[in-house]
Amino acid sequence: MNNYKKKQMNKRNNLLLLYLFFLPFVIYAHGEDLLILIWSELFLIIAFIIILLNLKISLKGKGLLIMIFILTEFAIYSITSDLPYMENRLLINLGSIGIPILIVLISYLFIKKRMRKTIEKSD
């Protein structure tokens, strides 16, 4: 079983490396302009996962935060996909990073407050 997990992990790592290698060719980016957005999104996702694993809320609350994060990312992408990147670079970069962080933070505070009320009512 342990050997099977190692093989699966190697497959995932190889796919990730292959994806990251071909990424510049797929997006036809000039310089590093668009790659900055992609790397910052990747950093945001990794940071979100690490923080989510350390939160002291229920599994249902974590699932809700994941869903909110994904929906927020999708909404931001839908809103900014028609905008020319070079003219709206600051708006797109800040919106793609700042808005999901803000929405998930507000949602987390709401979930935590609601959990406290539920615990107080049960006592």
C-alpha positions as CSV (number, residue, x, y, z in Angstrom):
1,M,0.0,0.0,0.0
2,N,2.8,2.4,0.9
3,N,4.5,1.7,-2.5
4,Y,1.2,2.5,-4.3
5,K,1.0,5.9,-2.6
6,K,4.5,6.7,-3.6
7,K,3.7,5.9,-7.3
8,Q,0.6,8.0,-7.2
9,M,2.5,10.9,-5.7
10,N,5.2,10.6,-8.4
11,K,2.5,10.6,-11.1
12,R,1.0,13.8,-9.6
13,N,4.4,15.5,-9.3
14,N,5.3,14.6,-12.9
15,L,1.9,16.0,-14.2
16,L,2.4,19.2,-12.2
17,L,5.9,19.7,-13.6
18,L,4.7,19.0,-17.1
19,Y,1.9,21.5,-16.7
20,L,4.3,24.1,-15.3
21,F,6.7,23.5,-18.2
22,F,4.2,24.0,-20.9
23,L,2.3,26.8,-19.2
24,P,4.2,29.7,-20.9
25,F,3.6,28.1,-24.3
26,V,-0.1,27.8,-23.8
27,I,-0.8,31.3,-22.6
28,Y,1.5,33.0,-25.2
29,A,2.6,35.5,-22.6
30,H,5.1,38.2,-23.5
31,G,7.6,38.6,-20.7
32,E,6.4,37.9,-17.2
33,D,3.2,40.0,-17.2
34,L,0.6,37.2,-17.2
35,L,2.9,34.7,-15.5
36,I,2.9,36.9,-12.4
37,L,-0.9,36.5,-12.1
38,I,-0.6,32.7,-12.6
39,W,2.1,32.3,-10.0
40,S,0.3,34.6,-7.5
41,E,-2.9,32.5,-8.0
42,L,-0.9,29.3,-7.4
43,F,0.6,30.9,-4.2
44,L,-2.9,31.9,-3.1
45,I,-4.3,28.4,-3.5
46,I,-1.3,26.8,-1.6
47,A,-1.6,29.4,1.2
48,F,-5.4,28.8,1.3
49,I,-4.9,25.1,1.7
50,I,-2.3,25.4,4.4
51,I,-4.4,27.9,6.4
52,L,-7.6,25.8,5.9
53,L,-5.9,22.7,7.3
54,N,-4.9,24.7,10.5
55,L,-8.3,26.2,11.1
56,K,-10.3,25.1,14.2
57,I,-13.7,24.8,12.5
58,S,-15.8,21.8,11.6
59,L,-15.3,19.8,8.4
60,K,-18.6,21.2,7.1
61,G,-17.3,24.8,7.7
62,K,-14.1,24.0,5.8
63,G,-16.0,22.5,2.9
64,L,-18.1,25.7,2.8
65,L,-15.0,27.9,2.8
66,I,-13.6,25.8,-0.1
67,M,-16.8,26.2,-2.0
68,I,-16.8,30.0,-1.4
69,F,-13.2,30.2,-2.5
70,I,-13.8,28.4,-5.7
71,L,-17.0,30.3,-6.5
72,T,-15.2,33.6,-5.8
73,E,-12.3,32.7,-8.1
74,F,-14.7,31.7,-10.8
75,A,-16.7,34.9,-10.4
76,I,-13.6,37.1,-10.6
77,Y,-12.4,35.2,-13.7
78,S,-15.8,35.6,-15.3
79,I,-15.8,39.4,-14.6
80,T,-12.3,40.1,-15.7
81,S,-11.9,37.6,-18.6
82,D,-13.1,40.1,-21.2
83,L,-10.8,42.9,-20.0
84,P,-7.5,43.5,-21.8
85,Y,-4.8,42.4,-19.4
86,M,-2.2,45.0,-20.1
87,E,-4.5,48.0,-19.7
88,N,-6.2,46.5,-16.5
89,R,-3.2,44.7,-15.1
90,L,-3.5,46.2,-11.6
91,L,-7.2,45.7,-11.3
92,I,-7.1,42.1,-12.5
93,N,-4.1,41.2,-10.2
94,L,-5.5,42.9,-7.1
95,G,-9.0,41.6,-7.8
96,S,-7.9,38.0,-8.4
97,I,-6.0,37.9,-5.1
98,G,-7.6,40.5,-2.8
99,I,-11.3,39.7,-3.4
100,P,-11.1,35.9,-2.7
101,I,-9.1,36.6,0.5
102,L,-11.5,39.2,1.7
103,I,-14.6,37.1,0.9
104,V,-13.2,33.9,2.5
105,L,-12.1,35.9,5.6
106,I,-15.5,37.4,6.1
107,S,-17.1,34.0,5.5
108,Y,-14.8,32.4,8.1
109,L,-15.6,35.1,10.7
110,F,-19.3,34.5,10.0
111,I,-19.0,30.7,10.3
112,K,-17.0,31.0,13.5
113,K,-19.5,33.4,15.1
114,R,-22.3,31.1,14.1
115,M,-20.5,28.1,15.6
116,R,-20.1,30.0,18.9
117,K,-23.8,30.8,19.0
118,T,-24.7,27.1,18.4
119,I,-22.3,26.0,21.2
120,E,-23.8,28.6,23.6
121,K,-27.4,27.5,22.8
122,S,-26.6,23.8,23.4
123,D,-25.1,24.6,26.9
